[in-house]
Amino acid sequence: MSVKLTAGQFEHLKQLSDDNDVISALAIDQRGSLKKMIAAAANQPANETTIVDFKVAVSEELTKYASSILLDPEYGLPAAKARDSKAGLLLSYEKTGYDATEPGRFPDLIENQSALRIAEEGGDAVKFLLYYDADEGDAVNDRKKAFVERVGAEAKANNLPMFLELVSYDANSDSVADAAYAKVKPHKVIEMTREFSDPRYNVSVLKLEVPVNQKFVEGFTDDGVEAVYTKEEAAKYYKEQSDATDLPFIFLSAGVTNELFLDELKFAKAAGSTFNGVLCGRATWKLGVEPFAAKGEDAGKQWLQTEGKANIDRLNKVLAETATPWDSKVEVEK
């Protein structure tokens, strides 16, 4: 099976991709976490102007080398206007993080955002983030499924692809970085991949975590850290995730280093994963925050023009060797 898109959705997806129908997108829709990074680097509270200016600098300097950029409407619209003319634009539908006023990590939507408004801003896609624990039960998960159904229908009605970003967690634990979570992560990631591939959700592209914590894979562990998975077990999970969906899917970098993210992509390819690109954020630009916030805009731009560009060049080279074009997974509705 392949995903059916309207002609408009298809054209927008082409705009978001490179000439080979691979998505090499840059993500800088971070809000709260970016504010903290800038404040730490500058050793003082971050003001909104600095956040906007950093996003503009990233967009100006790096969209020349990316197929598209993901931004947020709160701080990112000036950066959207500063992007390279060939780069597509994804805009976030939700606030950063999730609704913390009740248990369940429910989506927290931007009150004055809609798919129509994303289209009016020149956006090529609706990006929607969902925290999901496949084992949390229907009282929580059925509400989340309905959320996705609404956003997917709205995106399609406005001829925009919907990129659904899925982030796994364990409702019974706060940590997703330890060995205990590494053991259950493959099940949780693969199950949510399968669930949201159902056509009822009108998802165009899944934005997914890799199905393991690579830092616990044999051969990738830090000194003194015991592996949770053998290489063979980890490879099996990558293949299972790929087989769980007929949709185009791309990997998010989840805050890991540029080097580890590239290793994950190579590992995915070797395992038989047919992923179709990336939406890569902090692995590309994170180390540019410090010079920008501590030394000023010129120093930040200098870092982006050198180290930031080098990060994307390395990523694009690996993508050319590992990613599968999405064209075989997509058909246009008659």
Secondary structure, 3 states (H helix, E strand, C coil): CCEEECHHHHHHHHHCCCCCCCEEEEECCCCHHHHHHHHHHHCCCCCHHHHHHHHHHHHHHHCCCCCEEEECCCCCHHHHHCCCCCCEEEEECECCCCECCCCCCECCECCCCCHHHHHHCCCCEEEEEEEECCCCCHHHHHHHHHHHHHHHHHHHHCCCCEEEEEEECCCCCCCCCCHHHHHHHHHHHHHHHHHCCCHHHCCCEEEECCCCCHHHECCCCCCCCCCCECHHHHHHHHHHHHHCCCCCEEEECCCCCHHHHHHHHHHHHHHCCCCCEEEECHHHHHHHHHHHHHHCHHHHHHHHHHHHHHHHHHHHHHHHHHCCCHHHHEEECC
